[in-house]
Amino acid sequence: MQLSTESLLIILLVGAVAGWLAGQIVRGYGFGILGNIAVGIVGALIGSWLLPQLGIILGSGIVASIVNATVGAILLLVVLGLVRRGGRGFWRR
């Protein structure tokens, strides 16, 4: 499977927007703008795999892709934030 330059740019754009949105939604767990963009790109992969597994289909198009990637990025930011903080305040009491 080959990616065209246009496809790669769209993936990067969706990941960047999703990472920025996730960083705004999940305050305190962010990694800065560049880190959140990377999280958004990885979150796009997570969201595109996880949501269909849960039976959630958002449709097609750029907006659905951004929402899908944002959900994956939020989940990834929360998990990374908990791991980075050692889970304090969530599981340990």
TIPAFI-7467 format. One record per residue: residue number from 1; x, y, z of N, C-alpha, C, O in turn. Coordinates in nm, 3 decimals. Example, Ala and Ser with C-alpha at 12.3 -4.5 7.8 and 13.67 -1.06 7.14 Angstrom:
TIPAFI-7467
num | n.u | n.v | n.w | ca.u | ca.v | ca.w | c.u | c.v | c.w | o.u | o.v | o.w
1 | 1.319 | -0.569 | 0.780 | 1.230 | -0.450 | 0.780 | 1.320 | -0.330 | 0.780 | 1.424 | -0.332 | 0.846
2 | 1.285 | -0.225 | 0.708 | 1.367 | -0.106 | 0.714 | 1.290 | 0.003 | 0.787 | 1.341 | 0.114 | 0.804
***
This chain:
TIPAFI-7467
num | n.u | n.v | n.w | ca.u | ca.v | ca.w | c.u | c.v | c.w | o.u | o.v | o.w
1 | 0.084 | -0.117 | 0.000 | 0.000 | 0.000 | 0.000 | 0.089 | 0.124 | 0.000 | 0.176 | 0.139 | 0.086
2 | 0.067 | 0.211 | -0.095 | 0.148 | 0.331 | -0.105 | 0.062 | 0.452 | -0.071 | -0.055 | 0.460 | -0.107
3 | 0.123 | 0.545 | 0.000 | 0.057 | 0.671 | 0.032 | 0.103 | 0.778 | -0.065 | 0.223 | 0.794 | -0.091
4 | 0.008 | 0.850 | -0.118 | 0.045 | 0.963 | -0.203 | 0.085 | 1.080 | -0.113 | 0.061 | 1.078 | 0.007
5 | 0.144 | 1.178 | -0.171 | 0.183 | 1.297 | -0.096 | 0.060 | 1.366 | -0.037 | 0.064 | 1.415 | 0.075
6 | -0.048 | 1.368 | -0.114 | -0.172 | 1.429 | -0.065 | -0.228 | 1.354 | 0.055 | -0.271 | 1.416 | 0.152
7 | -0.227 | 1.221 | 0.049 | -0.276 | 1.141 | 0.161 | -0.194 | 1.164 | 0.285 | -0.248 | 1.176 | 0.395
8 | -0.064 | 1.169 | 0.269 | 0.025 | 1.193 | 0.383 | -0.001 | 1.331 | 0.444 | -0.002 | 1.345 | 0.567
9 | -0.020 | 1.431 | 0.362 | -0.050 | 1.565 | 0.413 | -0.183 | 1.569 | 0.487 | -0.196 | 1.638 | 0.588
10 | -0.281 | 1.498 | 0.437 | -0.411 | 1.493 | 0.505 | -0.399 | 1.423 | 0.639 | -0.457 | 1.468 | 0.738
11 | -0.325 | 1.314 | 0.644 | -0.303 | 1.243 | 0.771 | -0.234 | 1.334 | 0.871 | -0.273 | 1.339 | 0.988
12 | -0.133 | 1.406 | 0.828 | -0.062 | 1.498 | 0.917 | -0.152 | 1.613 | 0.962 | -0.146 | 1.653 | 1.078
13 | -0.233 | 1.666 | 0.873 | -0.324 | 1.773 | 0.907 | -0.429 | 1.727 | 1.008 | -0.455 | 1.796 | 1.107
14 | -0.489 | 1.612 | 0.984 | -0.589 | 1.558 | 1.076 | -0.525 | 1.531 | 1.212 | -0.584 | 1.563 | 1.315
15 | -0.406 | 1.472 | 1.213 | -0.336 | 1.445 | 1.338 | -0.301 | 1.573 | 1.413 | -0.312 | 1.578 | 1.535
16 | -0.260 | 1.675 | 1.340 | -0.225 | 1.802 | 1.404 | -0.348 | 1.866 | 1.468 | -0.342 | 1.912 | 1.582
17 | -0.457 | 1.870 | 1.395 | -0.579 | 1.929 | 1.450 | -0.630 | 1.847 | 1.567 | -0.669 | 1.904 | 1.670
18 | -0.630 | 1.716 | 1.555 | -0.677 | 1.629 | 1.662 | -0.589 | 1.641 | 1.786 | -0.640 | 1.646 | 1.898
19 | -0.459 | 1.646 | 1.768 | -0.368 | 1.661 | 1.882 | -0.387 | 1.793 | 1.952 | -0.386 | 1.800 | 2.075
20 | -0.406 | 1.900 | 1.875 | -0.429 | 2.031 | 1.935 | -0.562 | 2.031 | 2.012 | -0.568 | 2.079 | 2.125
21 | -0.668 | 1.976 | 1.952 | -0.797 | 1.969 | 2.020 | -0.790 | 1.886 | 2.148 | -0.843 | 1.926 | 2.251
22 | -0.724 | 1.772 | 2.139 | -0.711 | 1.686 | 2.258 | -0.632 | 1.757 | 2.367 | -0.665 | 1.744 | 2.485
23 | -0.530 | 1.831 | 2.331 | -0.453 | 1.907 | 2.429 | -0.536 | 2.016 | 2.495 | -0.515 | 2.047 | 2.612
24 | -0.632 | 2.074 | 2.421 | -0.721 | 2.174 | 2.478 | -0.826 | 2.111 | 2.568 | -0.861 | 2.169 | 2.671
25 | -0.875 | 1.994 | 2.531 | -0.979 | 1.926 | 2.609 | -0.922 | 1.866 | 2.735 | -0.983 | 1.878 | 2.842
26 | -0.808 | 1.801 | 2.727 | -0.747 | 1.730 | 2.840 | -0.634 | 1.816 | 2.894 | -0.517 | 1.785 | 2.872
27 | -0.668 | 1.920 | 2.961 | -0.566 | 2.010 | 3.016 | -0.492 | 1.942 | 3.130 | -0.550 | 1.866 | 3.207
28 | -0.364 | 1.970 | 3.141 | -0.284 | 1.911 | 3.247 | -0.216 | 1.782 | 3.205 | -0.125 | 1.736 | 3.274
29 | -0.257 | 1.724 | 3.093 | -0.196 | 1.602 | 3.045 | -0.122 | 1.624 | 2.913 | -0.072 | 1.529 | 2.853
30 | -0.114 | 1.747 | 2.868 | -0.055 | 1.777 | 2.739 | 0.096 | 1.766 | 2.739 | 0.160 | 1.759 | 2.844
31 | 0.152 | 1.765 | 2.619 | 0.295 | 1.753 | 2.600 | 0.349 | 1.868 | 2.516 | 0.453 | 1.854 | 2.452
32 | 0.280 | 1.979 | 2.514 | 0.320 | 2.091 | 2.430 | 0.264 | 2.072 | 2.291 | 0.211 | 1.966 | 2.258
33 | 0.277 | 2.173 | 2.209 | 0.213 | 2.169 | 2.078 | 0.269 | 2.060 | 1.988 | 0.193 | 1.988 | 1.924
34 | 0.401 | 2.045 | 1.982 | 0.459 | 1.941 | 1.896 | 0.430 | 1.801 | 1.949 | 0.401 | 1.710 | 1.871
35 | 0.437 | 1.786 | 2.079 | 0.404 | 1.656 | 2.139 | 0.259 | 1.619 | 2.118 | 0.227 | 1.503 | 2.091
36 | 0.169 | 1.718 | 2.131 | 0.028 | 1.691 | 2.111 | -0.003 | 1.658 | 1.965 | -0.094 | 1.579 | 1.937
37 | 0.070 | 1.718 | 1.872 | 0.051 | 1.684 | 1.731 | 0.091 | 1.538 | 1.707 | 0.021 | 1.465 | 1.637
38 | 0.203 | 1.497 | 1.766 | 0.245 | 1.357 | 1.754 | 0.142 | 1.265 | 1.818 | 0.109 | 1.159 | 1.763
39 | 0.090 | 1.306 | 1.934 | -0.015 | 1.227 | 2.001 | -0.139 | 1.221 | 1.913 | -0.207 | 1.119 | 1.908
40 | -0.170 | 1.331 | 1.843 | -0.285 | 1.333 | 1.754 | -0.271 | 1.235 | 1.639 | -0.368 | 1.171 | 1.599
41 | -0.151 | 1.225 | 1.585 | -0.128 | 1.132 | 1.474 | -0.142 | 0.988 | 1.523 | -0.205 | 0.905 | 1.457
42 | -0.083 | 0.957 | 1.638 | -0.098 | 0.823 | 1.695 | -0.243 | 0.801 | 1.738 | -0.297 | 0.691 | 1.723
43 | -0.306 | 0.905 | 1.792 | -0.447 | 0.896 | 1.832 | -0.538 | 0.867 | 1.714 | -0.639 | 0.799 | 1.730
44 | -0.503 | 0.917 | 1.596 | -0.581 | 0.888 | 1.477 | -0.580 | 0.738 | 1.448 | -0.682 | 0.680 | 1.409
45 | -0.465 | 0.677 | 1.466 | -0.456 | 0.531 | 1.448 | -0.539 | 0.458 | 1.553 | -0.610 | 0.363 | 1.522
46 | -0.529 | 0.503 | 1.678 | -0.604 | 0.440 | 1.787 | -0.754 | 0.456 | 1.764 | -0.829 | 0.359 | 1.774
47 | -0.796 | 0.577 | 1.734 | -0.938 | 0.604 | 1.713 | -0.995 | 0.528 | 1.595 | -1.107 | 0.477 | 1.601
48 | -0.919 | 0.519 | 1.487 | -0.969 | 0.448 | 1.369 | -0.977 | 0.298 | 1.391 | -1.049 | 0.229 | 1.320
49 | -0.904 | 0.247 | 1.489 | -0.914 | 0.105 | 1.523 | -1.017 | 0.082 | 1.633 | -1.099 | -0.010 | 1.622
50 | -1.015 | 0.164 | 1.738 | -1.097 | 0.138 | 1.857 | -1.246 | 0.165 | 1.835 | -1.329 | 0.083 | 1.873
51 | -1.280 | 0.277 | 1.775 | -1.421 | 0.311 | 1.761 | -1.501 | 0.208 | 1.681 | -1.610 | 0.171 | 1.724
52 | -1.452 | 0.160 | 1.567 | -1.527 | 0.054 | 1.499 | -1.537 | -0.075 | 1.581 | -1.635 | -0.147 | 1.569
53 | -1.435 | -0.104 | 1.664 | -1.442 | -0.221 | 1.751 | -1.556 | -0.209 | 1.851 | -1.615 | -0.309 | 1.892
54 | -1.586 | -0.085 | 1.891 | -1.695 | -0.059 | 1.985 | -1.829 | -0.040 | 1.915 | -1.930 | -0.015 | 1.980
55 | -1.830 | -0.051 | 1.783 | -1.952 | -0.036 | 1.706 | -1.989 | 0.109 | 1.679 | -2.104 | 0.139 | 1.645
56 | -1.894 | 0.200 | 1.694 | -1.918 | 0.342 | 1.671 | -1.861 | 0.379 | 1.535 | -1.739 | 0.377 | 1.515
57 | -1.949 | 0.413 | 1.442 | -1.907 | 0.452 | 1.308 | -1.950 | 0.597 | 1.289 | -2.068 | 0.629 | 1.294
58 | -1.854 | 0.684 | 1.268 | -1.883 | 0.826 | 1.255 | -1.906 | 0.870 | 1.111 | -1.946 | 0.984 | 1.087
59 | -1.883 | 0.783 | 1.017 | -1.901 | 0.818 | 0.877 | -1.767 | 0.845 | 0.811 | -1.662 | 0.804 | 0.860
60 | -1.775 | 0.916 | 0.700 | -1.653 | 0.947 | 0.628 | -1.641 | 1.097 | 0.611 | -1.735 | 1.171 | 0.639
61 | -1.528 | 1.140 | 0.567 | -1.504 | 1.282 | 0.548 | -1.403 | 1.334 | 0.648 | -1.364 | 1.265 | 0.741
62 | -1.363 | 1.457 | 0.626 | -1.256 | 1.516 | 0.707 | -1.302 | 1.544 | 0.850 | -1.225 | 1.525 | 0.944
63 | -1.427 | 1.588 | 0.868 | -1.476 | 1.618 | 1.003 | -1.486 | 1.490 | 1.085 | -1.446 | 1.488 | 1.201
64 | -1.538 | 1.382 | 1.025 | -1.546 | 1.254 | 1.095 | -1.406 | 1.203 | 1.129 | -1.385 | 1.145 | 1.235
65 | -1.312 | 1.224 | 1.040 | -1.174 | 1.181 | 1.066 | -1.113 | 1.259 | 1.182 | -1.042 | 1.202 | 1.265
66 | -1.140 | 1.389 | 1.186 | -1.086 | 1.471 | 1.296 | -1.149 | 1.430 | 1.429 | -1.079 | 1.421 | 1.530
67 | -1.280 | 1.406 | 1.430 | -1.346 | 1.363 | 1.554 | -1.290 | 1.228 | 1.598 | -1.258 | 1.209 | 1.716
68 | -1.279 | 1.136 | 1.506 | -1.224 | 1.003 | 1.533 | -1.083 | 1.012 | 1.591 | -1.052 | 0.948 | 1.691
69 | -0.999 | 1.092 | 1.528 | -0.861 | 1.108 | 1.574 | -0.856 | 1.179 | 1.709 | -0.771 | 1.147 | 1.792
70 | -0.945 | 1.275 | 1.730 | -0.947 | 1.346 | 1.858 | -0.984 | 1.254 | 1.972 | -0.925 | 1.262 | 2.080
71 | -1.081 | 1.167 | 1.951 | -1.119 | 1.071 | 2.054 | -1.000 | 0.980 | 2.087 | -0.971 | 0.956 | 2.204
72 | -0.932 | 0.930 | 1.985 | -0.814 | 0.847 | 2.009 | -0.703 | 0.923 | 2.078 | -0.635 | 0.868 | 2.165
73 | -0.683 | 1.050 | 2.042 | -0.578 | 1.131 | 2.104 | -0.611 | 1.162 | 2.249 | -0.521 | 1.165 | 2.333
74 | -0.738 | 1.187 | 2.279 | -0.778 | 1.211 | 2.418 | -0.749 | 1.088 | 2.503 | -0.692 | 1.099 | 2.612
75 | -0.787 | 0.972 | 2.453 | -0.760 | 0.848 | 2.527 | -0.610 | 0.829 | 2.548 | -0.566 | 0.793 | 2.657
76 | -0.533 | 0.854 | 2.444 | -0.388 | 0.839 | 2.455 | -0.328 | 0.940 | 2.553 | -0.241 | 0.904 | 2.631
77 | -0.374 | 1.065 | 2.549 | -0.323 | 1.166 | 2.642 | -0.354 | 1.130 | 2.786 | -0.270 | 1.147 | 2.874
78 | -0.475 | 1.081 | 2.811 | -0.511 | 1.043 | 2.948 | -0.425 | 0.928 | 2.996 | -0.374 | 0.931 | 3.108
79 | -0.407 | 0.826 | 2.912 | -0.324 | 0.712 | 2.951 | -0.179 | 0.755 | 2.973 | -0.118 | 0.716 | 3.072
80 | -0.125 | 0.833 | 2.881 | 0.013 | 0.880 | 2.896 | 0.028 | 0.970 | 3.018 | 0.129 | 0.963 | 3.089
81 | -0.071 | 1.052 | 3.043 | -0.066 | 1.139 | 3.161 | -0.068 | 1.059 | 3.291 | 0.003 | 1.093 | 3.386
82 | -0.149 | 0.955 | 3.295 | -0.154 | 0.871 | 3.415 | -0.025 | 0.793 | 3.434 | 0.023 | 0.778 | 3.546
83 | 0.032 | 0.744 | 3.324 | 0.158 | 0.671 | 3.333 | 0.270 | 0.765 | 3.377 | 0.352 | 0.730 | 3.461
84 | 0.272 | 0.884 | 3.319 | 0.376 | 0.982 | 3.352 | 0.368 | 1.026 | 3.497 | 0.471 | 1.050 | 3.561
85 | 0.249 | 1.037 | 3.549 | 0.230 | 1.079 | 3.688 | 0.228 | 0.961 | 3.786 | 0.213 | 0.982 | 3.906
86 | 0.241 | 0.842 | 3.736 | 0.242 | 0.725 | 3.822 | 0.103 | 0.686 | 3.869 | 0.090 | 0.610 | 3.965
87 | -0.002 | 0.736 | 3.805 | -0.139 | 0.701 | 3.843 | -0.189 | 0.771 | 3.967 | -0.296 | 0.737 | 4.018
88 | -0.115 | 0.869 | 4.018 | -0.157 | 0.937 | 4.139 | -0.291 | 1.007 | 4.119 | -0.315 | 1.071 | 4.016
89 | -0.375 | 0.995 | 4.218 | -0.502 | 1.064 | 4.216 | -0.610 | 0.993 | 4.138 | -0.724 | 1.039 | 4.136
90 | -0.578 | 0.883 | 4.075 | -0.679 | 0.812 | 4.000 | -0.701 | 0.674 | 4.058 | -0.812 | 0.642 | 4.100
91 | -0.595 | 0.591 | 4.061 | -0.611 | 0.458 | 4.115 | -0.563 | 0.449 | 4.259 | -0.625 | 0.379 | 4.340
92 | -0.457 | 0.517 | 4.293 | -0.403 | 0.510 | 4.429 | -0.475 | 0.608 | 4.519 | -0.510 | 0.719 | 4.477
93 | -0.495 | 0.567 | 4.640 | -0.558 | 0.657 | 4.738 | -0.475 | 0.665 | 4.861 | -0.510 | 0.736 | 4.955
***
